[in-house]
Amino acid sequence: MAKESFDRITHDLFADEVRPGRPKSNPHSRQVQLKINKQKQIQRDKQKGLKRIELKVDSQLFEILNKLSKEQDISRGELITQLLNAQLN
C-alpha cells in the first residue's frame, strides 16, 4: 500500500512523522479568532458606555501625543480624552 502525503486518516503510517509547530489549541482559524475577540471587545466597551472615535492626524502630532502619553504614563487614548474634556469644559 502506497503512503499518500495527504492521507491523515491512517495514523500508523505517520507515527514517526514529525510535524512542525505546536498543536492547535483552538478549533477556529486565526482569522475567526480575531473576529470573535474584536466582537467581545466591542461588547465590553458598550457595557462600559464607551463609543469609538477615529481620527487621522499628521505624523508630527502623532509623535507629540505619544511623547506626552509616555511622560504622563497613560495611554494615548486616555490623553486624547483628557485633552478633549479640558477643551470642552
C-alpha positions as CSV (number, residue, x, y, z in Angstrom):
1,M,0.0,0.0,0.0
2,A,1.4,3.4,-1.0
3,K,1.6,6.1,1.5
4,E,-0.1,9.3,0.4
5,S,1.2,12.5,1.9
6,F,-2.4,14.0,2.2
7,D,-3.8,10.9,3.9
8,R,-4.0,11.8,7.6
9,I,-6.6,9.1,8.5
10,T,-4.2,6.2,8.6
11,H,-2.2,7.2,11.8
12,D,0.0,4.1,11.9
13,L,1.7,5.1,8.7
14,F,2.5,8.5,10.1
15,A,3.6,7.5,13.6
16,D,7.3,8.6,13.2
17,E,6.5,11.7,11.1
18,V,7.3,14.8,13.0
19,R,5.1,17.8,12.1
20,P,6.5,21.3,12.9
21,G,4.8,23.7,15.2
22,R,2.7,23.2,18.3
23,P,-0.7,21.5,18.2
24,K,-3.8,23.6,17.7
25,S,-5.3,24.7,21.0
26,N,-8.3,26.4,19.4
27,P,-10.7,24.8,16.8
28,H,-11.1,28.2,15.0
29,S,-8.7,29.6,12.4
30,R,-6.7,32.7,13.5
31,Q,-8.9,35.0,11.3
32,V,-12.0,33.7,13.1
33,Q,-10.4,34.1,16.5
34,L,-9.5,37.7,15.8
35,K,-13.1,38.4,14.7
36,I,-14.5,36.8,17.8
37,N,-12.1,38.7,20.1
38,K,-13.0,42.0,18.3
39,Q,-16.7,41.4,18.9
40,K,-16.1,40.6,22.5
41,Q,-14.0,43.9,22.9
42,I,-16.8,45.9,21.3
43,Q,-19.4,44.3,23.7
44,R,-17.2,45.2,26.7
45,D,-16.8,48.8,25.5
46,K,-20.6,49.0,25.0
47,Q,-21.2,47.8,28.5
48,K,-18.8,50.4,29.8
49,G,-20.7,53.1,27.9
50,L,-17.8,53.8,25.6
51,K,-18.1,55.0,22.0
52,R,-15.5,54.7,19.3
53,I,-14.0,57.7,17.5
54,E,-11.5,57.5,14.7
55,L,-9.3,60.4,13.6
56,K,-6.4,60.9,11.3
57,V,-3.5,63.2,12.3
58,D,-0.2,64.0,10.8
59,S,2.9,62.2,12.0
60,Q,4.3,65.2,13.9
61,L,1.2,65.5,16.0
62,F,1.1,61.7,16.5
63,E,4.7,61.8,17.8
64,I,3.8,64.6,20.2
65,L,0.8,62.6,21.5
66,N,3.0,59.5,22.0
67,K,5.6,61.6,23.9
68,L,3.1,63.2,26.2
69,S,1.3,59.9,26.9
70,K,4.6,58.3,27.9
71,E,5.6,61.2,30.1
72,Q,2.3,61.0,31.9
73,D,2.3,57.2,31.9
74,I,-1.1,56.9,30.4
75,S,-2.4,55.5,27.1
76,R,-2.7,57.8,24.0
77,G,-6.4,57.3,24.1
78,E,-6.6,58.5,27.7
79,L,-4.5,61.5,26.9
80,I,-6.7,62.5,23.9
81,T,-9.8,62.1,26.2
82,Q,-8.3,64.4,28.8
83,L,-7.4,67.0,26.1
84,L,-10.9,66.9,24.7
85,N,-12.5,67.2,28.1
86,A,-10.3,70.1,29.0
87,Q,-11.1,71.9,25.8
88,L,-14.9,71.3,26.1
89,N,-15.2,72.2,29.8
